[in-house]
Amino acid sequence: MAVDWKSLRPHVPAGGYATQAGEPPALVARPDERSLRTLLKETTEPVAVVGPAGSGKSSTLSQLLREPLTHVGCVPILLDHIRDELKGITLDASIEDSFRAFTSPTSFDDIMRAMMFFLALMQVSVASRGSAVNIDEPTRRARFQEVCKPYLGLSSHDQIRSLARDLRAALGVSQLVILLDGMERLPSETIRADLDRLLLMRSEFRVVAVLPAQVLHGPDAAWMTEHFRVYSVPPVVVAPSDAPQAAAGRAFLREVLRTRVGDEGMRASADVLESAISLSGGIPRTFLQLVQDSAMYARLAGREVLRETDLTAAVKDQRQSLRRLLDQGDKQEILRADGTDGAEIPRERRARLIASGLLLEYEEDGELVVHPAPILEPILRRPAA
């Protein structure tokens, strides 16, 4: 049976809502000692979720949607797969603005509008399921208007409190957690101000936000650690391959792949997959992208089974992409930091290197240690011409 390598979808988070493309990839438990769910049980503080691109931050938030805490309702904002699900809804200008805020917020006000849109979406969906006949588009649109109208503008804290109260009632919970996925895409100069405003409403809802590394390593680092608990989603450990931690990390990545392509895909190219795991540095998205690109080269050669030559070509492509992210002086700083905690690297540079995946941060024996991305290492160690 042919392997459906297109089903890999490296950029689609696991465990989200179903979309027009089909069911979301299944969640696979990470080999981490503490889950985000456990942290939320232990604290009432806001939580900052951090980690390099592709490490699984969005999937971590999706797990809270699939396995919510008792009496806690989660409101997801900026989940790309939800945008796909809602493409068919026709809205007028005011509600379209709220829909844009729901999928691509750029400010605190957008986040509030996104909460309003979620309430409308939920109430209209419930009404649709309870109807004996299919609700036509004009009726659906009118119901969105009806739910959203009282909150348009959200100019005062009283309105926001009213919205939060109505959300809690609609969800049947006593606590709200706002899941902000992707705040690293917001303008860096506004993130601190938006978070400040969100914290003013902490009596109404808790915030779990995916934040860029620059926030934790830049000038606002002290403020962040004072107001937020930090939950890290690092690469899983995959080397040395005989280490206990690495065995668990490699097994995790194999299972992530198996849930997307099935057992046949795992058997067809086992040796290549092990090499791809090592080269990924433990970043799930990088691993899946390497496998998908290798499959493309195999198809071009008229084969279903992946070979090392396919992986070599895929690595070359990704290496060139990473190479373009290097600034002057990065090579020396990355090599100098290899195997240390990276504290010697200037903060802003360190944040950029970690966020872009050029420098990978792991926890080893309870300490943070950084290493170069394995794909990039040959370029870093190549003697200057």
N, C-alpha and C positions, 0 to 999 in steps of 0.2 A: 504494500500500500504506500502511495506517495505521501511524503511528509509535507504538511502545510506550513512551510517556514514563514509565510506571510502572517500567520496567526501570532507571531512573536510580539508584535506591537510594542517595541521597547519603551516608547514614551507614554504608554497608557498605564496609569496606576492600577495596582491590583485592588480588588475588593470594592470598587465603586459601584455606582448605579449602572443598570443595563442601558445601552445606547443603541442608536440605529445600526451600529456595527456589530451588535450582538452582546452576549453576556460579557461582563468584565473579567479579566484574568483572576483566577482564584488567589486568595491571600495565602501566603506561606509564612508560618511563624519564624521570625528571625531568631538566631541563636544568641539573643541578648539576655542578660540576667534580669533586667527590669523593663517592663513594658510601660508605654505611655499611660495605658489604662491604670496600671498600678500606681504610677506617680499621681494621677488625678485623684485616686482614692486617698492618698496620703496628705495632700495639700489642697488648700483653697486658693492658692496664689495663681496668678497668670503664668502661663508656660510658653517659653520660646523654644521652638523646634528648629534645630540647626543641623547642617550636614552638607556635604558636597552635592552638586547636581547629580541626580540619578541614583542617590543612595537609598531612596525609599521613603522620603518624608511624606509625600502625598498618600502612599499606601498605608503609612502609619496612621494618618488622620482618617482614612477610609475605614480602618479597623474599628475606630470609635463609633462610626455610623452603623457598622454591622453588629457590634457588640457593645451597646451603650451601657453606661452605669445605671444602677437603679435610681429612679426619680430624677434622672438627668437627661435633658434633651439637647441634642447637638444640631447646630445650624451651620451647614456647610456653605462657604462662600469662596468663589474663585476656583471651582473644580471644573476643569476643561470638559470632562465627559458629560457633565450636566448641561453645558452649553449645547452640545450635540443633541442631547435628548429634547431640548426645548426649541429646536429650530423651527418646528411647524407651527408655533403659536404666533398668531397675528395680533399685534398690540398697537395702541395709538401712541403718539409721541411721548406723553408723560410716562407711560408704563414702559415703553421701550428704553427710556433713560434708566429706569430702575432695573430692567433686565441687563443692560450694559453694566450697571454697577454691580449686579449679582455675579457676573462672570469676569469682569475686568475692573474692579474698584481702583480708584486712584487717590482716594482721600477718606477721611473719617466720615464725611457726609455720604459718600458712596457706600460705605460699609453699612450705615444705617438704612439707606435705601435698599440695599441688598437684603437686609433682614425683613423689610417690608415685603419685598418681592417673594421671599421664601414663604412668608405667612400666606400671601395670596395664592401662591402655587399649591401649597399644602391644602388650603381650604377648598380650592376649586377642584383639585384632584380627588379629595374625599367626596365632594358633592357629585363628581362624575361617576365614581365607583358606586355610589348609592342610588344612582338614577336607573330606572327601568329601561330607558332608551338612551342612545348615544346623544351627548350634548353637542349641538351644532356650534360652529365657530363663532357666530355672533353672540350666542348665549355665553360661551366660555369667555369671550372678550368682555362682555358686560359684567360678568362675575368678578373678573380681575379688577375692573374699574371700581366696582362696589367695595371690594375688600381694601384696595389701596387708597381710596379717596380720603379717609380720615387721617392718613399719615403723610400725605404729600407735603413736602417741605421739611418736616421734622426739625422745626426751628428751635425747639426748646427741650430741655431735659424732661419736662413733664410729658411731652409727646413720645419721647424715647422710652420713658418708663411705661407709658401706656402700651406701646408696641411690645415691649418685653413681657409685660403682664399678659397680653393677648396671646403671645407666642407660647408662654408657659401653659396657659389654659388650653390652647389648641393641641399642644403636645401631651397634655396630662402629666406634667412634671413640676417639680418644685424648684429646679435649678436649670439655667441655660448655660451652655458652653458654645461660644462662637468659634468655629473652626476657620481660621483665616489662612488659606493655602496660597502661598505665592506672594507674600508681601515683599519678597526680594525683587519683584518686578516693579514695585512702586518707586518713585523718585526718592533717592536716599535722603535728600534734605528734608523730606516731609515725614519720614517714618517715625522719628522721635515725637514730633508734634501730634501725629495721629494716635500713637500709642498713649501719649499723655491724656488725650481726650477720652480714649477708651477706658483708661484706668479710673477716670472720674465716675464711670458707670458700673464699677465693679460690684456694687450692691445689687445690680440688676442682672448681670451676667459675667461669667468668667471668659477669658480670652485664651485660646491656644493658637499661636501664630507661628507660621513658618517664616523665619527671618534670615536675612543674609548674614554671612560671616562678618561683613564690615561693621555691622551694628555691635557685635560682641568684641571686636578687636579695635574699633575706632574710638573716637573721643567720647562716645556715649557708653562705653563699656561698663564703667562704674555704676552709672544710673541703671543699666540693664540688669546687672547682677543684683542690685538692690531691690528691684521691683519684680523681676521674673525668675522663676525656676527654669533652668536650662535643661532641655532633653535633647541629647545628641543622637543622631542617626548616622553613625560613621560607616565606612566600608566594612564589610565582614572580613575577618582575617582569613587569608587563603594561603599564606606562606609562613614558614617552610611547610611543605605539604604533609609532613609526618607529625606536626605538632597537634595536640588535642584540639586547640581552638581552631586551627586551620581545617582540621577534618570536619568540624561542625559547620564552618563557613562554606566549605566546598560542597558539602551535602545540601546546604540551604540553596545555593545557586543551581545545583542540579535539579532540585525539586521545583524551583521557580521555572526553569526551562521545561520540565516534564509537564507542569500544569498547562503550559501553552502549546506544546507540540506533541504531547503524548509519548508513550513508551517507545514507539517505533523510531521517532527522531533521536531518542537517547541512545538506542542500540546502533543506529546507523553510523554514527560518527563519534564514538566514545573517546578516542584518543584526541581528536581535534577539540572536543569540548573541554577536556582537562587542560589543554594548552590555553584555550580561551579563558578559562577560569583564572589561571595564573596571570595572564596578561591584563585581565580586567582590574586587578588590584582589589577585587572584592566589591566593586560598584555594580549592582545588578543591571542598571541600564547599559553600562559599557559592555558587560558580558553579553546581554541580549543583542546589542547592536553588532558586536563582533560576529556572533553566530548568524544573524540575519544577513550581514554583508558577505560573509563566507558563503552562505547559501546562494546569494546572487551570483557570485563568481562560479559556483558549481553549476548553476543552471546555464550560464553562458557557455560552459564547457559540455553541456548536455548530460550532466550527471545529477543524481539525487543525493548521493553520498558525499559528504564533505571531506576534503583532503587538506593536509597541512599547507599545500600551495594556495588553497582558497583562503585559509586563515592568514597566511603571509600577505596576500594582496589586501585583505580587509584591514590588517594592522597598519599597512603602509598608508591607507587612506586616513585612518583615525590619527595616526602619528602626524600627518601633515596638518590636520585640523588643529591638534593641540599645539603644534609648533607655532602656528600663527598667533597663539595667545601669549607667547613669551615676549616680555619686554627686556630692554637692555639691563643686564645685571641679574636677571632671574636665574640663569643657569648656575652661576656661582653661588647664589644664596641657597638654592634648592640642594645642591651637592653638599654645601657646608652644613646644612641642617639635617641631612640624612641620618636617622638614628637618634636624634636629639628631640627635645620637646619643641623645637622651633622658636624658642623665645628670643633668640638672637636676631631673627629677621624683623625688620621694622614692621610695626603693626599693620599699616595699610597694605603693604606688599604681601605680608603673610595672609591677610584676609582674602586678598584677590587670588593668590595662588591656591588656597584651600577651596574657595568658592568655585573656581574654574576647573578643579580636579587635577591641576598640575602637581600639587603637593597633597598627599593623602595622610590623614590624621587617624591613628589607631590608638586603642587602649591596650597596653601590654603590661601585665603584672601590676595593674592599678595605676599606671602612669601613662600620660599622653606622649606618643612618639610619632614623628612624621617621617614619611618616606616619599621619594619621587614616584609618580605614576609609572608603573612598569613599562607601558607602551612608549613613554617619553625617554626612559633612561638611556637607551643607546645614543640618542641625540645629545643628551647632557654630558655623557662621558666621552664623546668624540673629540679628539684633540682639535684645537683651533687651527685653521689653515694658515 
